[in-house]
Amino acid sequence: MSETIPKCLACESAATKFWFEKTNAHGCYPISRCRDCGSAWVYPRPTEAVIARFYEQYNRHPSDLSIDDLFARVLQQERDYPNSTIDAARFASRCRMLTRGNRFLDVGAGYGFSSRAALDVGFEVTALEPSAVSREIVKKLTNITAEPSMLTREFVAVHERAFDVVLLSQVLEHMLEVEAVIDQLATLLDPSGVLCLAVPHFASAISRLQGKGDMFISPPEHVNFFSRSGLEKLLLRRGFVIVKMETVSRVDVQKKLARLPLKPARNVADRTVRAIFSAMDAIKTGMFLNVYARRA
Ligand SMILES: [Zn+2]
């Protein structure tokens, strides 16, 4: 099977091979892997129809929940475990330091935490979000009316060089046409603008431990699994230079620890997990890869 696998979608190495077939509730998906950069990807690629069907179900709003109830639930979840808020504040402050411009594009805005953090540090925010339910939450959280799509050819054509920051947080791992997306981002950015990408880190310590059981190998939702060197080479090849690359580790640790019966035991476990995460991030082997880049 190895002779049928194309070159690495991240680093373009020809040293690629079939790795394993991931089977889940949505089907069977062969995964290929690069022996040079360690990135992996679903190949053959799922069809657009498979992807569309998946997101139609994924984005379906639970009929028993009003938007107000969902909004309350999102806020409560974020108060209890403020991972999205912390991530969003990090993106916003890093980008604020890297550009004087104010035009910020949040691609795949989700519930709008990154857009809200960008507003908080003075950016003017445009948000793209294909899910109607998520757009309603974005509106409630930020008062921004998000565009009902992801990147389209039409949007890119009328927004050439229109943004000082383009953020894709937890988006690129979903995209079928990775190079085309990176090229669209280059078109959208002002020549001095900053691209901020955040993806699950496929070469993280936890990912290596999990191997084929990596929790982020979840096709057809995720179809690309980037190592640090793979993502770096992809960006360099498409005309970007890396300004900053870091890993960030977080999980709903406290939620999991809440099962421990004794508070002192929870506190010890919490401190231990945090220390391990800090150590992983210090050597860039943490769970999520955050990259800040400019056009070369
Ligand atoms: Zn590679």
Residues whose N, C-alpha, C, O or C-beta is under 5 A from the ligand:
A	BS01	ZN	C8 A10 C11 E12 S13 C34 D36 C37 G38 S39 G230
